[in-house]
Amino acid sequence: MTDTEPSPAVSETAESIATMEIRGAATIASAAAEALAEQAEAAAEADATASDPEAFRASLRAAARTLRETRPTAVSLPNALRYVLQRMEGDSVDRLRRSVVDASEAFVRQLDRAQEDLGQVGANRLADGDTVMTHCHSTDALACIEAAVEQGKSISAVVKETRPRQQGHITAEQLRDAGVPVTLIVDSAARRYLDEVDHVVVGADSIAADGGVINKIGTSGLAVNARERGVPIMTAAQTIKLHPETLTGHTVEIEMRDEAEVIDPEAREAIGEIDVENPAFDVTPPRYMDAIVTEQGQFPPESIVTLMRELFGEGAAEPWAEP
Ligand SMILES: O=P(O)(O)OC[C@H]1O[C@H](OP(=O)(O)O)[C@H](O)[C@@H]1O
C-alpha cells in the first residue's frame, strides 16, 4: 500500500458495491463508513503513512474517492463519506485514526437508530389488516412493515419481483421471516393487484430538493398507477438519502447498468442488431408521492427541502477532493 493507495479492505468493499454484492442505499452507506475505518487502521500501520499525518489524511481521501466512484445514484454513499471525513481531526496519526474509527462507528449507530425511528413513523400509517405492495428491496421500507407487525397489526404483502435483478425475492423472504403472508408477482401485474392493496411502500436511493424520489426503476410507473387507483404510496427514506447537491440545481445521475442484466448475451446475439438499455433507477415526481417517511417524522414531498436545508444547508462539501 503506497500513501494514496486504498487498503485491500477498501478495494474489496468498492468491488462488492460495484458488483452489487453489497447493495441497498443504507447498506452501501454503512459498508463505506466501515471501509474508511479499516483504511484508517491500515494507514496507521503502513510505512508511508504511520508517522505522517498529511499522508494519512491523503490516504483517507483517496480511499473515499475509490468508494465514491462505485455507483453514482444513492447519495447515502457520499453522505456517509462526508460524515466520516468531516470528523477526521487531530495532529497525530493516532488521533486521526481514532477520530475516523469513532466517526465511522457513530455513523453506523445513527443509521441503525434512524431506521428504527422511521420504522415507527411508517408503521403508524399502516392499519391492522392492511395489504401493502412493495418494489425492490429496501431496508427502510421493510422497517415500516416490520414495525407495524411488532405493533400487533396483521399485515400481508404483494411483492413485485423487480426486474432485472429480482431484489423482490429478498423482500419476499424477509417478509415471510417476519410472519407476513407474501404474494410474489411479476412487475407487469402490479396494476391489476393494486385493487387489492391498501398501501404502497417503497424505499429511496436519493431524494431531490423538489421532493422527487429517485428509486429503483419502475417506482414512478407504480406511483402513477397507485394514484390512479387511489392507493396511497409512501417512501421510507432516512435523511442520509437527502441529496444536498440538488439544493443548488444539480440533477441526480441515474446509473446505467450492464445490458447482460436484461438479456442473456446469447439470446441477444440470436435476435440480431438491437439496442439494450438498463437504467437502474427512475424519478417519481413529488405530486405522485403521498409522504416521505424519515426518522424525523413524515413530510409531504414538496416540504422536504426545508429539512434538507436544515441538515445540509452548507451545501455539498467534497472532503475527499485533493486540497
Ligand atoms: O437503503 P435501503 O432502504 O435499504 O434501500 C434503498 C434502495 O436501494 C436499492 O437500490 P439497489 O438495489 O442498491 O440498486 C433500491 O432502489 C432500494 O429502494
The ligand as a MOL file (V3000), in Angstrom:
LIG
                    3D

  0  0  0     0  0            999 V3000
M  V30 BEGIN CTAB
M  V30 COUNTS 18 18 0 0 0
M  V30 BEGIN ATOM
M  V30 1 O -31.4790 1.9130 1.9400 0
M  V30 2 P -32.5000 0.8750 1.6300 0
M  V30 3 O -33.8600 1.2910 2.1090 0
M  V30 4 O -32.1110 -0.4910 2.1350 0
M  V30 5 O -32.5680 0.7100 0.0360 0
M  V30 6 C -32.9260 1.7980 -0.7730 0
M  V30 7 C -32.9330 1.4430 -2.2230 0
M  V30 8 O -31.6980 0.8490 -2.6260 0
M  V30 9 C -31.9680 -0.1160 -3.6520 0
M  V30 10 O -31.1200 0.0410 -4.7580 0
M  V30 11 P -30.0970 -1.1090 -5.2690 0
M  V30 12 O -30.7410 -2.4540 -5.1110 0
M  V30 13 O -28.8250 -0.9350 -4.4520 0
M  V30 14 O -29.8590 -0.7620 -6.7390 0
M  V30 15 C -33.4320 0.0460 -4.0230 0
M  V30 16 O -33.6500 1.0000 -5.0210 0
M  V30 17 C -33.9990 0.4410 -2.6760 0
M  V30 18 O -35.2860 1.0280 -2.7530 0
M  V30 END ATOM
M  V30 BEGIN BOND
M  V30 1 2 1 2
M  V30 2 1 2 3
M  V30 3 1 2 4
M  V30 4 1 2 5
M  V30 5 1 5 6
M  V30 6 1 6 7
M  V30 7 1 7 8
M  V30 8 1 7 17
M  V30 9 1 8 9
M  V30 10 1 9 10
M  V30 11 1 9 15
M  V30 12 1 10 11
M  V30 13 2 11 12
M  V30 14 1 11 13
M  V30 15 1 11 14
M  V30 16 1 15 16
M  V30 17 1 15 17
M  V30 18 1 17 18
M  V30 END BOND
M  V30 END CTAB
M  END
